[in-house]
Amino acid sequence: MYVDSSSAAYRILPGGSVAELDHYPFLAFTDAELESVLHSLPIAVGEFCLADATHKVKAGQVNFYCGGSWARRVQIATRLTSLIRSSGHSRVVAMVPSAKETIDIAVCRKDRGARDWLKRLNLNPVTVAVIGDSLQEGAPDLDMLLTAPGSLGVQVGSQVPPSNVNHCRIEPATEAVNQVLREILSGIR
């Protein structure tokens, strides 16, 4: 299973292809929420002098490519969340991954998707592996790990994880997930 930006869930099929998880509630921006996000971005660009910033709109998330240090992006994300919420959109949040120089603006934090998934499938968190590229304190993937206490936490990529999280240095996310799954399955046999 794979939870994408807390907005969609997929089954990983034999051979690595994916299929949407039936009856999983897809969380997408309303037109008004997306309009508020898109209205807030130029304000942040001006306030933080982000002349080279760009964005990409996806179904359940807007990626704001603004560069800068993680601490600086946290400041920008805090301001974006404030702007969006002041226009009446309380479920939209700006998150700051530690593994890339973006701000991810979504309809909810990743813990929502993990919580919904655990409840829907009636899973015990200790039977779950949480795999992400941002498991540092304050980063969005950590929300999923904290929602599933006792789960296996695996950070992929070059970022160094906290001491209680396993590390898979493989860069491409798909290969890293496949490697983790192979290791889990080999431990079961």
Backbone hydrogen bonds, N-H to C=O, Kabsch-Sander energy under -0.5 kcal/mol:
donor,donor_aa,acceptor,acceptor_aa,energy
2,Y,10,Y,-1.9
4,D,2,Y,-0.6
4,D,8,A,-3.0
5,S,3,V,-0.7
7,S,4,D,-3.2
8,A,4,D,-1.1
10,Y,2,Y,-2.3
11,R,19,A,-3.4
13,L,11,R,-0.7
13,L,17,S,-3.4
16,G,13,L,-2.3
19,A,11,R,-1.9
21,L,9,A,-3.0
24,Y,21,L,-1.5
26,F,24,Y,-0.6
27,L,7,S,-1.2
28,A,26,F,-0.7
29,F,59,A,-1.2
34,L,30,T,-2.5
35,E,31,D,-2.4
36,S,32,A,-2.2
37,V,33,E,-2.4
38,L,34,L,-2.8
39,H,35,E,-1.9
40,S,36,S,-1.9
41,L,37,V,-1.7
43,I,39,H,-0.6
44,A,40,S,-2.1
45,V,41,L,-2.5
46,G,42,P,-2.2
47,E,43,I,-2.7
48,F,44,A,-2.5
49,C,46,G,-0.7
50,L,45,V,-2.4
51,A,49,C,-0.7
53,A,50,L,-1.8
54,T,65,Y,-1.9
56,K,63,N,-2.2
58,K,61,Q,-2.9
62,V,105,I,-2.9
63,N,56,K,-2.6
64,F,62,V,-0.6
64,F,103,I,-3.0
65,Y,54,T,-2.4
65,Y,63,N,-0.7
66,C,64,F,-1.0
66,C,101,E,-0.7
67,G,101,E,-1.7
73,R,69,S,-2.4
74,V,70,W,-2.1
75,Q,71,A,-1.7
76,I,72,R,-2.2
77,A,73,R,-3.0
78,T,74,V,-2.5
79,R,75,Q,-1.9
80,L,76,I,-2.7
81,T,77,A,-2.8
82,S,78,T,-2.1
83,L,79,R,-2.6
84,I,80,L,-2.7
85,R,81,T,-2.7
86,S,82,S,-2.1
87,S,83,L,-0.7
87,S,84,I,-0.7
88,G,85,R,-2.0
89,H,84,I,-1.4
90,S,88,G,-0.8
92,V,89,H,-0.8
93,V,106,A,-2.5
95,M,93,V,-0.5
95,M,104,D,-3.5
102,T,100,K,-1.3
103,I,64,F,-1.8
104,D,95,M,-2.7
105,I,62,V,-3.0
105,I,103,I,-0.6
106,A,93,V,-2.5
106,A,104,D,-0.6
107,V,60,G,-1.0
112,R,109,R,-1.2
113,G,109,R,-0.7
114,A,110,K,-2.0
115,R,111,D,-2.9
116,D,112,R,-2.8
117,W,113,G,-2.3
118,L,114,A,-2.7
119,K,115,R,-2.3
120,R,116,D,-3.0
121,L,117,W,-2.1
122,N,119,K,-0.8
123,L,118,L,-2.2
127,T,124,N,-2.6
128,V,125,P,-1.9
130,V,128,V,-0.5
130,V,152,L,-3.4
131,I,129,A,-0.7
132,G,154,V,-2.1
139,A,136,Q,-2.4
141,D,134,S,-0.9
142,L,134,S,-1.0
142,L,139,A,-0.9
143,D,139,A,-0.6
143,D,140,P,-0.9
144,M,140,P,-0.7
144,M,141,D,-0.5
145,L,141,D,-1.5
146,L,142,L,-2.6
147,T,143,D,-1.4
148,A,144,M,-0.9
148,A,145,L,-0.7
151,S,148,A,-2.1
152,L,128,V,-2.6
153,G,151,S,-0.6
154,V,130,V,-2.8
154,V,152,L,-0.5
155,Q,166,N,-2.8
156,V,132,G,-2.1
157,G,168,C,-1.6
157,G,170,I,-0.8
165,V,162,P,-1.8
166,N,153,G,-2.7
168,C,155,Q,-3.0
169,R,167,H,-0.5
176,A,172,P,-2.2
177,V,173,A,-2.7
178,N,174,T,-2.4
179,Q,175,E,-2.5
180,V,176,A,-2.5
181,L,177,V,-2.7
182,R,178,N,-2.4
183,E,179,Q,-2.3
184,I,180,V,-2.5
185,L,181,L,-2.8
186,S,182,R,-2.4
187,G,183,E,-1.5
188,I,184,I,-1.1
189,R,185,L,-1.6
